[in-house]
Amino acid sequence: MKKIFKIVLWSVLGIVVVLGGLLGVFIYKVKYGFPVSYETEAPAINFPTGKPAILLFSKTTGFRHGESIEASKPVMAGLAAKNNWFLYVTEEGGVFNEAQLTKFSAVIFNNSTGEVINDDQKRALEKYVENGGTLIGIHGAGDDSHRWDWYEQNLLGFKFSHHPINPQFQETAVLLDAQADSLLTAGIPPSWPHSDEWYVFFGNPRSKGFQVELSINGQSINPSGNILFVTDKNFGMGKDHPVAWSKQTGQGKTFYTSMGHSDASWKNEHFLKLIENAIRWAQVKK
């Protein structure tokens, strides 16, 4: 009997160790991404004349929001056809070179996570924005896996902390900010219901000079991200919980929305209008 008990005990202990190891690997991947090779060869792109060019970049080395990424592609293609844009879709980082970036009116990090471009490519993107380009980030583009100070300071404002766990997805009202940019929020109602994985950051981008476009009442959701051994993620951002914001960066602009976790977002007319507006806004220069 004692032998059977020992076998069961060691088996349970082994399962706990394995599960703990898998959880650790998952947390590391979400937080830092896994090392990958960087694409450095510039692609051959035939930029048509008379059409604003949009770069949709969906490479991931961290957590991959696969459903959202795949759902976004046909929707973005439809928006491009509607607005006479040239849409270049890729997960290859070679396009992040000065010569080709200058041809795009907007670069979209479409749920792109982890370190997806190398240091030279990061500097090229920084220069592109500061010289008049626009960087747009969607949902996962705001997590803390990028390890890039300029990106955090100019797109996000603060470091990402966590998202709710129980429940992970919660419906609440998305609210139009009183100071919202009329171009970014054109056609968007003052309030609309939306279910998403609401990101929690360590501070409010409003306090860093970002212009908040949309927010939620942070007191209307359970923001706790505590799970298993994680016990310090039981806080939120307070009542004023921004979910879309913008910033002037040098001669260029940045826009980020923490919405867009799942394919459902790409079926929401107000979310789609926000993304369409952001791309149109990118084409308006100072």
Stockholm file with secondary structure:
# STOCKHOLM 1.0

chainA/1-286         MKKIFKIVLWSVLGIVVVLGGLLGVFIYKVKYGFPVSYETEAPAINFPTGKPAILLFSKTTGFRHGESIEASKPVMAGLAAKNNWFLYVTEEGGVFNEAQLTKFSAVIFNNSTGEVINDDQKRALEKYVENGGTLIGIHGAGDDSHRWDWYEQNLLGFKFSHHPINPQFQETAVLLDAQADSLLTAGIPPSWPHSDEWYVFFGNPRSKGFQVELSINGQSINPSGNILFVTDKNFGMGKDHPVAWSKQTGQGKTFYTSMGHSDASWKNEHFLKLIENAIRWAQVKK
#=GR chainA/1-286 SS CHHHHHHHHHHHHHHHHHHHHHHHHHHHHHHHCCCCCCCCSCCCCCCCTTSCEEEEECCCSSCCCHHHHHHHHHHHHHHHHHHTCEEEEESCGGGCSHHHHTTEEEEEEESCCSCCSCHHHHHHHHHHHHTTCEEEEEGGGGSTTSCCHHHIIIIISSCEEECCCTTSSEEEEEEECTTCCTTTTTTCCSEEEEEECCCEESSCGGGGTCEEEEEEEGGGSCCCCCBTTBCSCCCCCCSEEEEEEEEEETTEEEEEESCCCSGGGGGCHHHHHHHHHHHHHHTCCC
#=GC SS_cons         CHHHHHHHHHHHHHHHHHHHHHHHHHHHHHHHCCCCCCCCSCCCCCCCTTSCEEEEECCCSSCCCHHHHHHHHHHHHHHHHHHTCEEEEESCGGGCSHHHHTTEEEEEEESCCSCCSCHHHHHHHHHHHHTTCEEEEEGGGGSTTSCCHHHIIIIISSCEEECCCTTSSEEEEEEECTTCCTTTTTTCCSEEEEEECCCEESSCGGGGTCEEEEEEEGGGSCCCCCBTTBCSCCCCCCSEEEEEEEEEETTEEEEEESCCCSGGGGGCHHHHHHHHHHHHHHTCCC
//
